[in-house]
Amino acid sequence: MIAKLRGLLDSVSMNNLIIDVNGVGYLVTASGRTIDRIGQIGDQVTLYIEMHVREDQMSLFGFIDEHEQDWFKLLSTVQGVGAKAALAILSVIPPEQLPVVIASQDKDMIRRADGVGPKLAMRIVTELKDKVGDMSLGQSATANDTGAVVSSAPATGDAPALDTGAAGDAVSALVNLGYARADAFSAVAKVNKEHEGNADLSTLIRDGLKELSA
């Protein structure tokens, strides 16, 4: 079982890499994120590997970091999500943003991935919501240095759920104004935390808009 490859980057195509390890070239399929970050031809590189073996084929899937690999494995647990679809999702949504996308049930964001239709997108956000944790508006959702939305704290059972009360209404209002559901979710989450869960609807919408326009 191949778990990691370290060698020279021999060539790069749209979806594949060839890694030269002591003169042996390994063909590795990767996400756009990994391909963009892997480096230049001739560089010494390291990839985390998932190896799939069938009767007539052995396929290697490579990841720039273990976080992306973990998400590949989690996405692959959903019925109908094969390796190709999982990599397509990781190519358009950074792993750091996927918890927010799934917790906010943002099917449209998932559908941006090639080959992912509305039914599969719905299945992904539905089946994975509990697996990634029931993110609530009591937790912080901020942007990291790359601009990706990340969750910075575990969910708390006493915090109000996204789809209830003023919080849910605020998210719906921002979505109706044209903002992506995941972005609206993150903005309302941050405002709610700043007000210790006591903000009313108008405050959540007003301050949420400020966050989205910042």
N, C-alpha and C positions, 0 to 999 in steps of 0.2 A: 504494500500500500504506500503510495507516494503522498506525503503530507506537506512537504515544502520543497521548493526548488531554489537553489542559489547558483547563479551563473551569469554569463554575458548575454545581454539582450542582442539577439542576432537579427531579428526583423520584426516589423509590426505591420499588421493589416487592419482592416476595419474592425474585426471582431476577434482577431487572433494574434498571439505572440509566439515567437520561437525563442526559447531559452537554451543557450549552448552551455551544457554542463560537462566539462571535461571532454569536449569533442562530440558529445551526443546532443542532438537537437530535439527538444521537447516542444510539441505543438500544444499551446495552451489557449483556451477560449476565455475571454475576460470581458468585463463590463467596460463601457466607455469611460467610466470614472477611473478604473485601474489603468486603462490604456493611456489616458491623458496624464497620469501621474507617474508612470513607470520609469520614465527617463529617456535618454537618447541611445541610439544604436551604439553598441560597444560598451555601454555602462554595465557595471556589476550590479545585478538586481536580485531581489528576493521576492518570491511569491508564495503565499499560502495556497495549498492545493486541495481541491475536492476531486477524487477520482471515481468515475462511474464506469463500471465494467458490465458489458453485455456479452452475449455469446459471440457476436461477430465484431465487437468494437470496444475500445478502451478510450474514454474521453477524459481530458484533464481540464478543470476549470480553476482559474487562478485569481487571487485577490491580493490587493496591495496591503491590506491589513486584516486582522482577525475579526474586527467589527463587521466589515463587509461580508466576510465569510460566514459569520454567525447569522446574518440576515439572509444570506443565500439559503442556508439550511432551513431557517424558519419559514421563509416564503415557499420553499419546496414542499413543506408539509401540507399546504393547501391543495386540495384536489383540483387538478387541471393546470397547476402551475409547474411546468417543467423547468429544466435548467435554462432554456432559452428565454422564457418569460421572466424568470427570476432575475437574470442578468439584464434584461431590458428594463425592468423596474429600477434596478440599482443604477442603471445608466442615466435615468432621468430624475431620480430622487435620492439624495445623499442618505446614507444610513442614519446619520444624526437627525434627519428630519422625518424619517419613517414613523417613529412613535407618535408624533403629533398628527401626521397624516392619517394614521390608522385610528387613533383615539378620537379624532374629529370626524371620522367616517367620510373622509374626503375622497369619494369615488372618482371624481373628475381628475384629480391629481394622479391617481393610479392609472387611469385610462390613457394618460399621456405616453405610456410605455407601448412600444410596438407590439402588436399581437394580443393586447389585453383589451377585451371588450367589456361592455357594461355588466354582464352577468358575472364574469370572472372578477372584475373589480369589486363588485358587491360581496362576492364570496370571500375575497381576501380581507377586506376591512371587517367583515362580520366574524370570520373565524379567528382572526389574529387579535381582535380587540382585547380579549381576556388574556391572551398569552403575553402581550406586551405590557399589561397592567392597565387598570382602569384609571387613566389619567383624569384628574379632576381639576377644577378651576382653583383649587387651593394650592396647586403646585406652580412653580415658576417655569415659564417657557420663554427662552431668550434666544438671541442670535449669537453664534460663535464667530470666530475671526473670519470665516469664509462666507458668512451671511446665512448659513443654514440654521434653521430653527431647531433648538435642542431643548430637551427637558432636563432640568437641573436638580430635581428632587423627586423622590418616590411619592406615589399617590397616598393620600391619607383617607381613611375610611369615613371621617367626619366631615370632609369637605363636600360642598354641593357638586353634583354631577353636571357635566357639560350640558346635557339635554333637559335640564329641569330649571324651573323658575326664571329669575331675571337673567341669569347667565346664559341659558339656552336661548332666550328671547333676544339677548344682545348679539349673540353669534349669528342668529338668523337675520337680524336686521343688517348687520355688516355684510353678510353674504348677499342679501338683496340689493345692497348698494354696489355690488360688483366685485367684492373682495373674495379671494379664494378662501374656502372654508378652513383650511389649515392655518392660514394667516390670521383669519378672524379669531379662531380658537386661541392661538398664541397670544394675540393682543388682549383678549378678554381675560385670559388666564393671568397675565401679568398685572392688569388693572385690579382684578379680584384679589390677588395676593397683596398688592400695595394697600388695599383697603381692608385687609384681614377678613375677607369674605362678607363684608357688610355693605358693599356698594349697591345702590339701587340701579334700576334699568337705565335711566337717563345718564347716570355717571359712567356706567359700563360702556355705553355707546359713545358718549362724548370723549372719554379718555381713551377708549379703544381706537377711535378715529385718529387721535393724536399719535398713538403708538404706530398705527399703520402709515401715517404720513411722515413720521420722523425719518 
